[in-house]
């Protein structure tokens, strides 16, 4: 066990990296990256029965009882999962860039990103191109569909497109699906004028996720594929009082993730601290063949192996990375209310650089 106190110091990059030779497996991977769900929405985890079908999926694979998002919004979750976010003080000086999609490209994978939503928001389309997804399917592929939350098409079309991609694949594949439906303000085909829109939207998204899961089983998907369902952050609502008592400072970050694979025993419970950065390294370890740099402090999502007992907030380095890869023109990109999407540019130019220069990074 490596001394975790390094995480609380201004350690340098080489202090928490080791070098190993790995022998990866030839497996295909589908990762569903979903927006905004709290751990308390899962009865299987903490008590509310808002997503009964997700609970069934968790019981077929791994339930992570301590999945804690690296931060409170989707930008950091994308960076932490797709690029990696160094958690130590001086690591930003080492311009570490190994993108998960490009890493898999180099392993012979076809990498595909699918979303039914517009990807102009916060410059996501630029980010995805620069982290080297070979194929990006988004807004134009669904322009004839009715639109709901964030002007995205319903989830059934997302999963329908994913199944087409899976059935037509001829080589190793990594498919990243992005669903916006779980995010407030909760607008879905199930909504009624006087209904509980959050409940109706979660019901809709939960059922469509389970329909997709059942379709995967029909095509013997899990013989050589892995399904990961990963939420980016906790939903945007005030934590309930009992959450504060039980989770204390982690209450704002607790969300849901699960892994299903034929090599994993059903109804497995993993109680280790698991975060987005752990998914990044676990996927690399599973699929990489050759010499590789390994973070000493990551916890493996596919096993009970752990190297860290602390949870780590994403450093401001993560936001700087997002700003670097997103070319958002704050003078031209506006939402439907005329508000300019300038948050990240302002952050990059003022808050982030000031904090990084003073080395006051958060943990």
JOGI-V879534 format. One record per residue. N is the residue number from 1. RES is the residue in three letters. PHI is phi in degrees with one decimal (999 if undefined). OMEGA is omega in whole degrees, 0 to 359 (* if undefined). Layout:
BEGIN
n res phi omega
N RES PHI OMEGA
N RES PHI OMEGA
END
This chain:
BEGIN
n res phi omega
1 UNK 999 181
2 UNK -80.3 180
3 UNK -64.6 183
4 UNK -73.5 179
5 UNK -61.4 176
6 UNK -56.8 182
7 UNK -65.7 183
8 UNK -103.2 183
9 UNK -118.0 175
10 UNK -90.0 180
11 UNK -65.4 178
12 UNK -95.2 185
13 UNK -50.5 185
14 UNK -68.6 180
15 UNK -74.9 182
16 UNK -131.2 176
17 UNK -123.2 172
18 UNK -125.3 182
19 UNK -116.5 182
20 UNK -139.3 170
21 UNK -108.7 182
22 UNK -115.0 180
23 UNK -124.1 189
24 UNK -76.0 179
25 UNK -98.3 177
26 UNK -88.9 183
27 UNK -122.4 174
28 UNK -94.7 189
29 UNK -139.7 170
30 UNK -117.6 179
31 UNK -120.9 176
32 UNK -96.1 182
33 UNK -103.3 189
34 UNK -109.3 184
35 UNK -93.9 155
36 UNK 63.0 171
37 UNK -138.3 178
38 UNK -95.9 177
39 UNK -57.9 182
40 UNK -70.9 178
41 UNK -76.5 179
42 UNK -101.4 177
43 UNK -63.5 180
44 UNK -62.3 180
45 UNK -93.9 191
46 UNK -135.9 168
47 UNK 136.0 181
48 UNK -90.9 185
49 UNK -97.3 183
50 UNK -81.4 183
51 UNK -138.8 184
52 UNK -63.0 181
53 UNK -75.5 172
54 UNK -61.1 178
55 UNK -60.9 177
56 UNK -64.3 179
57 UNK -64.4 178
58 UNK -59.5 181
59 UNK -68.4 176
60 UNK -81.6 183
61 UNK -137.7 183
62 UNK -108.0 169
63 UNK -102.0 177
64 UNK -94.4 185
65 UNK -79.8 178
66 UNK -131.9 174
67 UNK -83.7 185
68 UNK -125.2 182
69 UNK -60.7 179
70 UNK -69.5 178
71 UNK -163.3 190
72 UNK -108.2 174
73 UNK -144.9 191
74 UNK -73.2 182
75 UNK -59.8 179
76 UNK -65.2 179
77 UNK -64.9 176
78 UNK -60.8 182
79 UNK -64.5 183
80 UNK -64.5 181
81 UNK -88.4 187
82 UNK -100.7 181
83 UNK -116.4 185
84 UNK 98.8 182
85 UNK -119.1 181
86 UNK -67.4 186
87 UNK -94.0 185
88 UNK -111.1 194
89 UNK -54.3 186
90 UNK -101.7 185
91 UNK -64.9 182
92 UNK -62.6 179
93 UNK -70.0 176
94 UNK -94.1 187
95 UNK -80.0 184
96 UNK -73.2 179
97 UNK -142.1 172
98 UNK -134.9 187
99 UNK -77.6 184
100 UNK -59.6 181
101 UNK -62.7 181
102 UNK -69.0 174
103 UNK -56.2 179
104 UNK -73.1 173
105 UNK -55.4 181
106 UNK -69.3 176
107 UNK -92.6 177
108 UNK 91.7 181
109 UNK -85.9 164
110 UNK -89.4 184
111 UNK -110.8 185
112 UNK -133.7 175
113 UNK -115.6 180
114 UNK -129.3 175
115 UNK -147.5 177
116 UNK -88.7 185
117 UNK -97.9 170
118 UNK -64.1 183
119 UNK -108.2 177
120 UNK -75.9 184
121 UNK -58.6 181
122 UNK 56.6 176
123 UNK 70.0 184
124 UNK -61.9 181
125 UNK -62.7 178
126 UNK -66.9 178
127 UNK -58.9 184
128 UNK -65.1 177
129 UNK -66.8 185
130 UNK -80.7 172
131 UNK -96.9 162
132 UNK 75.1 164
133 UNK -68.7 181
134 UNK -68.7 185
135 UNK -135.5 179
136 UNK -126.2 179
137 UNK -111.5 183
138 UNK -149.1 194
139 UNK -39.6 186
140 UNK -64.3 180
141 UNK -71.7 184
142 UNK -127.3 187
143 UNK -67.9 180
144 UNK -91.8 181
145 UNK -95.7 175
146 UNK -64.6 185
147 UNK -110.0 180
148 UNK -129.5 185
149 UNK -54.3 179
150 UNK 54.1 178
151 UNK 59.6 179
152 UNK -100.9 177
153 UNK -76.4 182
154 UNK -59.2 186
155 UNK -62.5 182
156 UNK -60.7 179
157 UNK -76.7 174
158 UNK -61.8 183
159 UNK -72.0 176
160 UNK -62.4 178
161 UNK -65.3 179
162 UNK -63.4 179
163 UNK -63.2 176
164 UNK -60.8 180
165 UNK -63.7 181
166 UNK -64.6 183
167 UNK -66.9 182
168 UNK -95.7 182
169 UNK -71.8 180
170 UNK -121.0 181
171 UNK -149.6 181
172 UNK -56.6 188
173 UNK -131.1 168
174 UNK -125.3 182
175 UNK -116.5 179
176 UNK -107.8 179
177 UNK -105.3 177
178 UNK -114.3 174
179 UNK -112.6 181
180 UNK -97.2 194
181 UNK -58.7 184
182 UNK -67.2 184
183 UNK -77.8 171
184 UNK -61.6 18
185 UNK -88.2 172
186 UNK 61.1 182
187 UNK -133.0 186
188 UNK -147.3 177
189 UNK -62.6 181
190 UNK -85.3 185
191 UNK -66.5 172
192 UNK -120.9 185
193 UNK -54.0 185
194 UNK -105.8 184
195 UNK -86.7 174
196 UNK -80.6 189
197 UNK -65.8 177
198 UNK -64.7 180
199 UNK -61.9 182
200 UNK -64.7 181
201 UNK -69.3 178
202 UNK -63.6 178
203 UNK -61.3 179
204 UNK -60.9 183
205 UNK -63.4 179
206 UNK -64.9 180
207 UNK -65.8 181
208 UNK -69.1 174
209 UNK -61.6 182
210 UNK -70.6 175
211 UNK -59.0 178
212 UNK -62.6 179
213 UNK -59.1 179
214 UNK -66.4 177
215 UNK -65.0 177
216 UNK -62.2 179
217 UNK -65.7 181
218 UNK -65.3 181
219 UNK -99.5 178
220 UNK 55.7 184
221 UNK -56.8 192
222 UNK -79.2 175
223 UNK -67.0 180
224 UNK -140.9 177
225 UNK -125.7 174
226 UNK -121.6 174
227 UNK -108.7 174
228 UNK -117.4 173
229 UNK -114.9 191
230 UNK -135.7 177
231 UNK -91.1 186
232 UNK -80.5 181
233 UNK -167.8 176
234 UNK -66.1 180
235 UNK -66.4 187
236 UNK -84.2 176
237 UNK -141.6 181
238 UNK -63.9 178
239 UNK -62.6 177
240 UNK -72.7 186
241 UNK -57.4 183
242 UNK -68.1 175
243 UNK -62.4 179
244 UNK -63.9 179
245 UNK -69.4 185
246 UNK -81.8 189
247 UNK -103.0 180
248 UNK 52.5 188
249 UNK -71.2 179
250 UNK -89.8 187
251 UNK -61.5 183
252 UNK -78.8 188
253 UNK -120.2 186
254 UNK -78.2 182
255 UNK -137.3 188
256 UNK -129.7 172
257 UNK -153.4 176
258 UNK -152.3 178
259 UNK -131.6 176
260 UNK -123.8 182
261 UNK -161.8 183
262 UNK -62.6 179
263 UNK -83.3 181
264 UNK -103.6 180
265 UNK -66.6 181
266 UNK -64.3 179
267 UNK 56.8 176
268 UNK -80.8 178
269 UNK -108.6 174
270 UNK -115.9 184
271 UNK -100.6 177
272 UNK -68.7 171
273 UNK -66.9 180
274 UNK -126.0 180
275 UNK -134.5 182
276 UNK -59.2 180
277 UNK -63.5 177
278 UNK -69.5 175
279 UNK -65.1 180
280 UNK -55.5 184
281 UNK -72.7 181
282 UNK -66.0 178
283 UNK -64.4 179
284 UNK -62.1 181
285 UNK -63.5 184
286 UNK -69.6 191
287 UNK -107.9 185
288 UNK -81.5 170
289 UNK -121.5 180
290 UNK 125.6 179
291 UNK -74.0 184
292 UNK -154.7 173
293 UNK -86.8 185
294 UNK -123.8 175
295 UNK -73.1 183
296 UNK -67.6 190
297 UNK -113.8 181
298 UNK -92.2 177
299 UNK -103.9 186
300 UNK -78.2 183
301 UNK -79.7 184
302 UNK -91.9 180
303 UNK -143.5 177
304 UNK -94.1 181
305 UNK -67.0 180
306 UNK -138.4 178
307 UNK -129.3 186
308 UNK -145.9 176
309 UNK -109.0 179
310 UNK -95.1 169
311 UNK -97.4 189
312 UNK -125.6 172
313 UNK -75.0 177
314 UNK -59.5 178
315 UNK -73.3 176
316 UNK -62.7 174
317 UNK -53.2 182
318 UNK -62.1 180
319 UNK -67.6 177
320 UNK -62.2 178
321 UNK -62.2 180
322 UNK -60.5 180
323 UNK -62.0 181
324 UNK -64.8 187
325 UNK -95.0 180
326 UNK -105.4 182
327 UNK -99.9 182
328 UNK -80.8 176
329 UNK -90.8 186
330 UNK -67.3 181
331 UNK -88.6 187
332 UNK -123.2 185
333 UNK -89.0 181
334 UNK -128.5 176
335 UNK -89.2 186
336 UNK -66.8 179
337 UNK -97.4 179
338 UNK 84.3 179
339 UNK -78.7 184
340 UNK -83.8 177
341 UNK -81.3 183
342 UNK -116.7 187
343 UNK -59.9 186
344 UNK -71.7 176
345 UNK -65.7 178
346 UNK -62.8 179
347 UNK -60.7 182
348 UNK -59.9 189
349 UNK -79.7 186
350 UNK -115.8 190
351 UNK -63.4 188
352 UNK -65.0 184
353 UNK -63.3 178
354 UNK -64.5 182
355 UNK -71.5 180
356 UNK -66.3 181
357 UNK -65.3 179
358 UNK -95.1 178
359 UNK 59.8 178
360 UNK -99.0 181
361 UNK -86.9 180
362 UNK -86.3 173
363 UNK -132.5 *
END
